[in-house]
């Protein structure tokens, strides 16, 4: 286990380029299993989760060729389904939640699929109901091992159908779409997730020969085809990284330029940070955050305090709730943070309270942040990273604090942020990584 040693109080300056989107990467890596032809993916982030997923694909027999530091070709022309029942595959799949997304492509192409119960962040219950109800609607039979940790799916012939998803699950929608592209007939998915990750996945699948319409909406129509072929695909910049850098610049009173943001895919994210009073502007596809002594939270028209809540896209993404919370610490004004989707995601605020932040945890889903208005800086302390986004939120707080802080279990941060120490140190941060 590694830790970060952060010397706080240094302003950042310069330009930073966001990595490729983690959540999109894990979906499009799954899609390479749908064809025996080569698929080239560029702007692939070099993070722990994509490394683990490439290990899973390699174990299954997928040939992986590195063309450059962020571009790889994948060819699944000799997939070994038997390896999916081995302890090694079970161990790998249990280390990353996205491993569940091998089921849709394998079921569609080979008529059977196996997967261990996936791992990932400990941020609350994340049921797989949407995935399995979707597969059953397409005609799959699902069996669960006696210990409840291993799934087996079979279908002689998937058939298209109409389905209304019980929730707009991002990975659930992706899994069902990948199964439906090779199913017989038409599949209609209502209440589909419509995040940019799904937009990108569906666009990639259409380049491979799929017939998907309604891309970008919550109503997808898929005409099944017999076979998919290879393609080239470029991953979008990571909107979670972009939001993290906006919050980081604000809390550390820094002036930063975030390059090549694909701003048309950021949705409500810029609007939400504007509500927190952060002064930034869009220049082409770049976002320039200006240095501010203090930023003031907007109040609602009726005089009530601002509420920032997560919601399915195009609402505010839950992955940035932790960032919005830590950003509000030094604002002028108060904010109610409402994390609706995961009941454990706010359980890192005790670390921020120990640094001097004025935060009241109302219940597992809600916290009130009373801004310090720069009247006093945060205090340095030792903290533990429980998940990816909380870990980066603690890092942002430590960068703004007086003194030297320690963050333990930073492998969680590595899962979603590429080479973060070097990139932030290049901007003027002082961070050391120690084993």
TAPEBEL-V400687 format. One record per backbone hydrogen bond with DSSP energy under -0.5 kcal/mol. NH is the residue of the N-H (numbers start at 1). CO is the residue of the C=O. E is the energy in kcal/mol with one decimal. If there is no record, write none. Layout:
<<NH	CO	E> <NH	CO	E>>
This chain:
<<3	434	-2.8> <4	407	-2.5> <5	432	-3.0> <6	4	-0.6> <6	405	-2.8> <7	5	-0.5> <7	430	-2.7> <8	6	-0.9> <8	403	-2.7> <9	399	-2.1> <10	399	-0.6> <13	427	-2.1> <14	255	-0.8> <16	257	-2.3> <18	16	-0.5> <18	259	-0.8> <21	236	-2.8> <25	21	-2.3> <26	22	-1.9> <27	23	-1.0> <28	24	-2.6> <29	25	-2.2> <30	26	-0.9> <31	27	-1.5> <32	28	-0.7> <32	29	-0.6> <33	30	-1.7> <34	31	-1.9> <35	32	-1.0> <39	74	-2.5> <40	231	-2.6> <41	39	-0.5> <41	72	-2.8> <42	233	-2.6> <44	70	-2.5> <45	43	-0.5> <47	45	-1.4> <48	414	-2.4> <49	415	-0.9> <51	47	-2.2> <52	48	-2.3> <53	49	-2.0> <54	50	-2.3> <55	51	-1.7> <56	52	-2.0> <57	53	-2.4> <58	54	-2.7> <59	55	-2.4> <60	56	-1.5> <61	58	-1.4> <62	57	-2.4> <63	75	-2.6> <65	73	-2.7> <67	65	-0.6> <67	71	-2.7> <68	71	-1.7> <71	68	-0.7> <72	41	-2.4> <73	65	-2.7> <74	39	-3.0> <75	63	-2.1> <76	35	-0.7> <77	75	-0.7> <80	60	-3.3> <81	79	-0.8> <83	80	-0.7> <84	81	-1.3> <85	82	-1.6> <86	83	-1.7> <90	86	-2.0> <91	87	-2.5> <92	88	-2.3> <93	89	-3.0> <94	90	-1.7> <95	92	-1.3> <96	93	-1.0> <99	96	-1.5> <100	97	-1.8> <101	98	-2.3> <102	99	-1.7> <103	100	-1.4> <105	101	-0.7> <106	102	-2.0> <107	103	-2.7> <108	104	-2.2> <109	105	-2.3> <110	106	-2.9> <111	106	-0.7> <111	107	-1.1> <112	106	-0.8> <113	153	-2.2> <115	151	-1.8> <117	149	-2.0> <119	93	-1.0> <122	386	-0.6> <123	121	-1.1> <132	128	-1.8> <133	129	-2.7> <134	130	-1.9> <135	131	-2.2> <136	132	-2.3> <137	133	-2.2> <138	134	-1.3> <139	136	-1.3> <140	135	-2.3> <141	154	-3.2> <143	152	-2.8> <145	150	-2.6> <148	145	-1.7> <151	115	-3.2> <152	143	-2.6> <153	113	-3.0> <154	141	-2.1> <155	111	-2.7> <159	138	-2.5> <160	184	-3.8> <163	188	-2.5> <165	163	-0.6> <165	190	-2.3> <169	167	-2.2> <173	169	-2.4> <174	170	-2.3> <175	171	-2.5> <176	172	-2.3> <177	173	-2.7> <178	174	-2.4> <179	175	-1.5> <180	176	-2.4> <181	177	-1.7> <182	179	-0.8> <183	180	-1.4> <184	158	-2.5> <187	222	-2.8> <188	161	-2.5> <189	220	-2.9> <190	163	-2.7> <190	188	-0.6> <191	218	-1.1> <192	218	-2.2> <193	169	-0.5> <198	195	-0.9> <199	195	-1.9> <200	196	-2.7> <201	197	-2.4> <202	198	-2.9> <203	199	-2.1> <204	200	-2.5> <205	201	-2.7> <206	202	-2.2> <207	203	-1.7> <208	204	-1.2> <209	206	-1.3> <210	205	-2.6> <211	223	-0.6> <213	221	-2.8> <217	214	-2.1> <220	189	-2.4> <221	213	-2.3> <222	187	-3.1> <223	211	-2.6> <224	185	-2.8> <224	222	-0.7> <225	181	-2.6> <229	208	-2.7> <231	38	-0.5> <233	40	-2.7> <235	42	-2.2> <238	19	-2.8> <239	237	-0.6> <242	238	-2.0> <243	239	-2.2> <244	240	-2.2> <245	241	-2.5> <246	242	-1.9> <247	243	-2.2> <248	244	-2.3> <249	245	-2.4> <250	246	-1.9> <251	247	-2.4> <252	248	-1.9> <253	250	-1.2> <254	249	-2.8> <255	12	-1.2> <256	254	-0.6> <256	289	-1.3> <257	14	-2.1> <258	287	-3.2> <259	16	-2.4> <259	257	-0.6> <261	285	-3.4> <265	262	-2.4> <266	263	-1.8> <269	266	-1.9> <272	268	-2.3> <273	269	-1.9> <274	270	-2.1> <275	271	-1.7> <276	272	-0.9> <277	274	-1.9> <278	273	-1.7> <280	278	-0.8> <281	288	-2.2> <283	281	-0.5> <283	286	-2.5> <284	282	-0.6> <286	283	-2.2> <287	258	-2.5> <288	281	-2.9> <289	256	-3.1> <289	287	-0.6> <290	279	-2.6> <290	288	-0.5> <297	332	-2.5> <298	275	-2.6> <300	304	-2.3> <303	300	-2.2> <306	334	-0.8> <308	336	-2.7> <309	307	-0.6> <310	338	-1.5> <311	316	-2.2> <315	312	-2.6> <320	317	-1.8> <321	318	-1.3> <324	320	-2.6> <325	321	-2.2> <326	322	-2.0> <327	323	-2.2> <328	324	-1.6> <329	326	-1.0> <330	327	-0.8> <331	328	-1.4> <332	295	-2.5> <333	331	-0.7> <335	369	-2.3> <336	306	-3.0> <337	335	-0.6> <337	367	-3.3> <338	308	-2.7> <338	336	-0.6> <339	337	-0.6> <339	365	-3.1> <340	338	-0.9> <344	123	-1.8> <345	123	-0.5> <345	342	-0.8> <346	364	-0.6> <347	344	-1.3> <349	346	-1.6> <351	348	-1.4> <352	348	-0.8> <353	349	-2.5> <354	350	-1.9> <355	351	-0.6> <355	352	-0.6> <356	353	-1.4> <357	352	-2.3> <359	357	-1.1> <360	368	-2.6> <361	359	-0.6> <362	360	-0.9> <362	366	-1.6> <363	366	-1.4> <366	363	-0.8> <367	337	-2.3> <368	360	-2.6> <369	335	-3.0> <369	367	-0.5> <370	358	-2.9> <370	368	-0.5> <371	333	-2.6> <371	369	-0.7> <372	329	-3.0> <373	331	-1.5> <375	372	-2.1> <379	355	-3.1> <380	402	-1.5> <383	406	-3.3> <385	408	-2.4> <386	384	-0.7> <391	387	-2.3> <392	388	-1.8> <393	389	-2.1> <394	390	-2.5> <395	391	-1.8> <396	392	-2.5> <397	393	-2.2> <398	394	-2.5> <399	395	-2.1> <400	396	-1.0> <400	397	-0.6> <401	397	-0.7> <401	398	-0.7> <402	378	-2.8> <403	401	-0.5> <405	6	-2.6> <405	403	-0.6> <406	381	-2.1> <407	4	-2.3> <408	383	-2.7> <409	2	-0.8> <410	2	-1.6> <412	409	-1.6> <414	410	-2.0> <415	411	-1.0> <415	412	-0.6> <416	413	-1.6> <417	413	-1.9> <420	417	-0.6> <423	419	-2.0> <424	420	-2.3> <425	421	-2.6> <426	422	-1.8> <427	424	-1.2> <428	425	-1.2> <429	424	-2.1> <431	429	-0.5> <432	5	-2.5> <434	3	-2.9>>
